[in-house]
Amino acid sequence: MEATTLTPRLTIPRSRRLLAALGDDRLVAEARRGNEAAFEVIYERYHRQLLAFCRHMLGSQEDSEDALQHTFGSAFRALGRTEDKIHLQPWLYTIARNRCLSVLRARREQPVEEVETVPTAGLSEEVEQRSDLRALLADLGDLPEKQRAALVLSEIADLGHAEIAKVLDCETKQVRR
């Protein structure tokens, strides 16, 4: 008798609540086996962070939601096609970043309408804070794409230098600068 027939196979439940307790590696393995609930848990675990990342990269809620949907669609298809080791969080951010870059490239190819700014009324402190925030967001938007992505991944996604380097496909020392 083979050893494999003596060892019972561990069955992972399809309950999202129980799956949520699993680590990323186990969720990836379950999603690859066709467990749709495991992929739903992956979505629940990362969609907010990825949406915030896309929103910072694209500056548009609508484009960000589209990029997020595309990210998870691509991830779902890719999980079924590869057995390579996946570090889930940086892998998802890489897919999201690539989608954001595609959207930004497409924008450059189309003329942009002038955006009308509406003056804010209210207390002078609030106006000053909003002005500072606009300046900060404008400065963030003026950064080169890789620097902007590194900053957003560090501050919003709370990724470490090595994970950011993996997402940006560069060396860790370039991220630390």
N, C-alpha and C positions, 0 to 999 in steps of 0.2 A: 504494500500500500504506500502511495506517495505521501510525503509530508504535507503537501498542499491540501490533500483531501482530509487530513486530520485537523488542520487549522481552520477554525470557522472564519468566514469572511465577515469583517465588520461592516454592518449596514449603517449608513449615515441617514438619519431621518430627513425628510423633506420639509420639516417644519422650519419656517424662517426664524422663529425664536430660538430654536436649538442650533440652527446653522450660524446664527449671529455670534455664538460663543466660540466658533472656530477661528483659527488664524487664516491669514490670506492664502498661504500655501494650500491648506486643506480646501478652502473655498474654490480655488482655481482648479484643483483636482476634481472636485465634485461638479463644477460647471462643465469641465471637459467631458465628464461622464454623462452629460445631458441633464443634470439636476438644475432645472430652471429656477428653483427656489434659491439655490446657491448663488446664481447670477443676480437675482433680485437683492440678496444680502450685499453683494459686492456693490451694486448700484446704491443701495441705502447708505452704505458705509462711506462712499466717496463722492456722490453726486454734488453735494453742497460745496465741498472744497473745489472740485473741478469747475463748477459753475462760477464760483468767485474768481478762480484763475482766468477763465475765459472772459469774464466780464472785464477784468483788469487789462487783459491783452487786447480786447476788441472795443471796449468802451460802449457797447450796446447790449442791452438785455436780450433783445430779440436774436441778434447774431450769436450771443453767448449760449442761449438755449438751443439754437440750431447746432452749434459746435458741440455742445454736450451730448445731444441726441446722436450726432454723427460719431462721436467718440465711443459711446457705449455700443452702438451698432457695429462699429469696426472691431471693438474688443470682443464682442460676442462671436463674430465670425472668425476672428483670429484664434480664439481659444479652441475652436473645433478643428483648426487646420494645423496646429503646431503642438509638439510635445516638449518644446524647449522650456528650460527653467525660466519662470517669470517672477520678477519682483514686482508685485502687483501695483503698488502705489506709483513708483517712478514710471512703470510701463504705461499706466493710464495717463499720467501727465505728459508723457512723450506723445501719445496719440492725440491728446487735447492740444498740445502745442503745435503739432503738425497741422491740425485742422485750423487752428487760429491763423497760422502762417498762410494757409491757402486762402482764407477769407481776406486777410490783409492784402495779399497779392491781387486778388480779384477786385478789391476796392481801388487799388492804384490804377487799374485798367479802366475804371469807369469814372467820369467826372463827378465831383462831389458838389452838392449844392451848398451855398453859404448858410451856416447855422446862425440863426438870429438869437442873440442873448437877451434874456428878459431881466431887467434890473430887479434886485430884491429890495423889498422895503422892510423896515423894522429897525431894531436897535443897532446902533453903530458897531457894537461888539459882534453881533451875529453877522453883520455885513462883512466885517473884517475877517472873521473866521471863514466865511464862505469864500471870500476873495483869496485867502491863504490856501484853502483847499483846492480852489480852481487852479491856482498857480502850481501847487504840488502835483495835481493830476496832469496839468499841461507839461510840466517838467518830466514826469514819468512817461508821458506819451512821446516826448522828444528823445528819450533814450533809445539807443540801438536795441533791436529786438532781443538779442541774447541777454543784454544787461537788464532790460525790463523784465524778461522772463525769470532771470535769476533772482531779482529782487522780489518779485511776486511769489515765486516758489519758496523763497526763504521766509518772507514775512506772512504770507497768507496761508500757504500750504504747510509751513513749518518743516520743510525738508532740510536735511543736512547737506553739507557741501558735496559729499560723494554722490548722494542721490540726485542733487541738482546737476552735477556734472554728467551723470548718466542720462538724465532727461535731455540736456542740451548737447549731448554727444561731444563733450570736450574734456580736457584734463581737470582734475580737482583743483590744481593750483590756479587755473584760470578763473574759477568761481570765487576763490578767496580774495582776489584783488579788489 
